[in-house]
């Protein structure tokens, strides 16, 4: 005999736990870092993202000054506060309470990165050209500064490369290597995090030279840490570097701009799809585009498409966990463009109806 009551309950999802799991899986939290200003954003902006439609709903603000880059681990969110006297801040996402803040000992910190294997994070101070290592407490709050490195480099672009400018530091998947981009010196330094007792330090083990005047900004590290893809800010390109016979070789340079483009470049961000088959990069300046590259078996890239970001100054990009959606933060036009992504071909199609309006968005994470 058919149990109509149970059927009705199943239809409503009242007695099927999997239903709720399904609904929850279709919703994700977006955390948006911004530049704050009077009458504009007041800090980290929170949104609820619906994977079924691509739409996002504003759900609150965590007030703080210039949270220009974010990193998250579980219920802890970390933000750099990009000012002359930089700071790094830890936030408990359940309570939205500030769990502590520490000085980064540098000017305009623009990137924060969490080790996947050790209780430490690294902050890149752009203007002053330095790198700061911090340890974390058991609850994820900030513990103390562990190490600090001041870089002294330069390159051929007199306007942008008169001194070192550390723009980012990315860990390898296994946490054994840290790739540090010095835009001012056209170098990517490679470090190890060393541990002695409860203390941590940075040890340089190698470096990679990028083309002169290129200005490395962000990188993607292959799973085996023997290949990196770097977005070059000053030339608006993506460079591939592979480790061969214990030497790093620049095996490829590709444009993040259309053929015949003559304007100003501003290579900004680079990400790899979860399945490792595609790489995406943005170019600001006069280009305002996002490029899609296919990753070949030899780890080289093949340019597939270049499309408009639908806004001005695409500083940061990200891809949803299911791979179906892409996001680009357009800083100057005050909006986040949302793209429907073809998981088979990597193609991006903008969906203007679900764009997110937000003042000076510069970072988006899940």
Protein Blocks (a to p, Z undefined) as FASTA:
>chain_A
ZZfklmmmmmnopmgmklmmmmmmmpccddddddddehiafbjcdddddfknopacdebd
cddehifbccdehjbccdddddfbdcdddddfklopafbdcdehiahiabdcddfkbccd
ddddfklopaddddddfkopafbdfbdcddddddfblklmmbccdfbdcddfkopaccdd
dfknopacddddddehjaccdddfbdcdddehklpabdcddfklpaccdddfklopacdd
ddeehiacdfbdcddbdehiabdcddfbdcddfklpaccdddehjnopaddddddfkopa
cdfbdcdehiahiabccddfkopaccdddfknopacdddddfknopacddfklcccdehi
abdcZZ
